[in-house]
């Protein structure tokens, strides 16, 4: 590789100027870059060769020595890709700086996408199930209209930073090591504002609230997200804005609990209704419906009302409403009611097997004590 003519490697004439050399290297680097040719040893070798040639020919002093003495004049100075000479990141950043962020790879002119933002939207269960359009107010940033985003007071100019000379970065030499850092004076912008705008205080950006309409589709649940493209934080240096993600949080409901597509509710029933059976009105999100309670219903029994739950957000049949009946013990009994309850209790004790769960439980307790030895 060292014996091949560098002009031939880049495919340029010996009279080529710096712009032509840079253009030729860019074309070859894009073609043979290892990331575009994974596992291709030949392409990697050609990429190294082109980088070494550019390292020599892009430097006036090295190019002059090469033109006079050939490879002997630049021995040990090439090899920008893993060699002893120039740093590869400097070479690649210099050539592709206008694409990926400014000359020399500086961060000051790189167009950066804005950050994504999140907004938590609290919804009632009814609105989450049926869907709703909600207006939300969020803080936002925009270019200052007073200074047109320059950060400078009208009539004054934005000047080049005297420390980094507009590069946005400074290079510090420590022995054999060269360290590149963000310019501490201009903070990477490469420019300085001596007379800052009174409205934005030199930032070029002002904050204000904006109102957005969020269309909530039917069936959303806690944890679902709605993406509003381009409504996030504004981008830097002309970059695209981020997105706003509206996070759904469904409030606790006084009657219903939700589990996916199904709804649950507890229905208190009296002792008489549980024993004799009856018909009760129960609530659904669509209104009241009749629930038939069969005789001898035990507490905790679930009754399913099909299709009275939640339709999935991506479409499909609605879930069910499951009503759990809970036997309610009467309170504040009158003297006569207590007498009637005692009469009923006596009749139950003499009537035989009318409480099967109770009798089964006592049988289990008796077996436990009979089979267990207590010290």
WOKASUL-V174342 format. One record per backbone hydrogen bond with DSSP energy under -0.5 kcal/mol. CO is the residue of the C=O (numbers start at 0). NH is the residue of the N-H. E is the energy in kcal/mol with one decimal. If there is no record, write none. Layout:
CO_NH_E, CO_NH_E
This chain:
0_3_-1.0, 4_8_-2.1, 5_9_-2.0, 6_10_-1.2, 6_11_-2.2, 12_15_-1.6, 16_20_-2.2, 17_21_-2.3, 18_22_-2.2, 19_23_-2.4, 20_24_-2.3, 21_25_-2.3, 22_26_-2.0, 23_27_-1.9, 24_28_-3.2, 25_29_-2.3, 26_30_-1.4, 27_31_-2.8, 28_32_-1.2, 32_35_-1.6, 32_36_-0.9, 36_39_-2.1, 38_40_-1.0, 39_43_-2.0, 40_44_-2.1, 41_45_-2.2, 42_46_-2.2, 43_47_-2.3, 44_48_-2.3, 45_49_-2.3, 46_50_-2.2, 47_51_-2.4, 48_52_-2.2, 49_53_-2.3, 50_54_-2.3, 51_55_-1.5, 52_56_-2.6, 53_57_-2.4, 55_58_-0.8, 57_59_-0.6, 58_62_-3.1, 59_63_-2.1, 60_64_-1.9, 61_65_-2.3, 62_66_-2.7, 63_67_-1.6, 64_68_-2.6, 65_69_-2.3, 68_71_-0.9, 69_72_-1.1, 70_73_-0.9, 71_74_-0.7, 73_76_-2.5, 73_77_-0.6, 76_85_-0.7, 77_84_-1.2, 78_82_-2.5, 79_81_-1.0, 86_90_-1.8, 87_91_-3.0, 88_92_-2.3, 89_93_-2.2, 90_94_-2.2, 91_95_-2.5, 92_96_-0.5, 92_104_-0.7, 95_98_-1.1, 95_99_-2.8, 96_100_-1.7, 96_101_-3.1, 100_108_-0.6, 101_104_-1.8, 102_105_-1.2, 106_109_-0.7, 109_111_-0.8, 111_235_-1.8, 114_232_-2.3, 116_244_-3.1, 118_120_-0.6, 118_246_-3.2, 119_121_-0.6, 120_248_-2.4, 122_250_-3.3, 123_127_-2.1, 124_128_-2.2, 125_129_-2.4, 126_130_-2.3, 127_218_-1.8, 127_219_-1.0, 131_133_-0.6, 131_215_-3.2, 133_213_-3.7, 135_137_-0.5, 135_211_-2.8, 137_209_-2.7, 139_207_-2.3, 141_205_-2.7, 143_147_-0.7, 143_148_-1.1, 146_149_-1.5, 150_196_-2.4, 152_155_-2.4, 156_158_-0.6, 156_193_-0.6, 158_191_-3.7, 160_164_-1.3, 163_166_-1.4, 166_107_-0.5, 167_182_-2.1, 169_180_-3.1, 171_173_-0.6, 171_178_-3.4, 173_176_-2.2, 176_173_-3.4, 176_178_-0.5, 178_171_-3.7, 178_180_-0.5, 180_169_-2.9, 182_186_-1.4, 182_187_-0.6, 185_188_-1.2, 189_160_-2.0, 191_158_-2.4, 191_193_-0.6, 193_195_-0.6, 194_152_-3.5, 196_200_-1.6, 199_202_-1.5, 203_143_-2.3, 205_141_-2.2, 207_139_-2.3, 209_137_-2.6, 211_135_-2.7, 211_213_-0.6, 212_214_-0.6, 213_133_-3.1, 213_215_-0.9, 214_216_-0.7, 215_131_-1.7, 216_219_-1.1, 218_312_-0.6, 220_223_-2.2, 223_247_-2.9, 225_227_-0.5, 225_245_-3.3, 226_228_-0.7, 227_230_-1.5, 227_243_-2.4, 232_241_-2.6, 235_111_-1.8, 235_238_-1.2, 238_234_-0.7, 239_113_-2.8, 241_231_-2.7, 242_116_-2.7, 242_244_-0.5, 243_227_-3.4, 243_245_-0.6, 244_118_-2.6, 244_246_-0.8, 245_225_-2.2, 246_120_-3.2, 247_222_-2.7, 248_122_-2.4, 255_252_-0.6, 256_263_-2.7, 258_261_-1.8, 260_309_-3.2, 260_318_-0.6, 261_258_-2.7, 262_321_-3.0, 263_256_-2.3, 264_323_-2.8, 265_267_-0.5, 266_325_-2.2, 268_327_-2.8, 269_273_-2.2, 270_274_-2.1, 271_275_-3.2, 272_276_-2.0, 273_296_-2.3, 274_295_-1.0, 277_292_-3.5, 279_281_-0.5, 279_290_-3.4, 281_288_-2.3, 283_286_-1.3, 286_283_-1.3, 288_281_-2.8, 289_291_-0.5, 290_279_-2.9, 290_292_-0.5, 291_293_-0.6, 292_277_-2.5, 293_296_-0.7, 297_300_-1.5, 300_324_-2.3, 302_304_-0.5, 302_322_-3.1, 303_305_-0.7, 304_307_-1.3, 304_320_-2.4, 309_318_-1.5, 311_314_-1.8, 316_311_-0.5, 318_308_-2.4, 319_262_-2.7, 319_321_-0.6, 320_304_-3.2, 320_322_-0.6, 321_264_-2.0, 321_323_-0.6, 322_302_-2.6, 322_324_-0.6, 323_266_-2.7, 324_299_-3.8, 325_268_-2.3, 326_328_-0.6, 333_337_-2.3, 334_338_-2.0, 335_339_-2.4, 336_340_-2.2, 337_341_-2.2, 338_342_-2.2, 339_343_-2.3, 340_344_-2.7, 341_345_-2.4, 342_346_-2.2, 343_347_-2.1, 344_348_-2.1, 345_349_-1.5, 346_350_-0.7, 351_353_-1.8, 354_358_-2.4, 355_359_-2.4, 356_360_-2.2, 357_361_-2.2, 358_362_-2.0, 359_363_-1.8, 360_364_-2.2, 361_365_-2.5, 362_366_-2.3, 363_367_-2.0, 364_368_-2.2, 365_369_-2.3, 366_370_-1.8, 367_371_-0.9, 371_373_-0.6
